Amino acid sequence: MSIFLLILLACAACAILVIGWLLRYRQRLELLAGYNPKVTHNKKGLAHWAGNTFMGMAPLQGICVLLALKTGLVLVGCLAYIAVSCIGMIVLALGATQYSNLN
């Protein structure tokens, strides 16, 4: 069961990497939750910031999964994965405010 969980988390990290690529290189801002084009003054900058954040977060999540597989500490690996995800989302949200007209 724990191997299945780690495989599922690895697939989620791959999906986050793909979303980051779509944001960064294709400017698909509609993939961001809460994106409002009326209040964004620099769409390219926001796509660049969000894509880089996702593309930086996904390898760190993959490392958490690989370490959990190698050491057998699945709970610690899952908690590290969650910590990386939460910190990445906070960085994304705080950095994305610089592209809003609401400041």
ABEGO torsion letter per residue (X at the ends): XAAAAAAAAAAAAAAAAAAAAAAAAAGBAAABBGBBAAABABAAAAAAAAAAAAAAAAAAAAAAAAAAAAAGBAAAAAAAAAAAAAAAAAAAAAAAAAABAAX
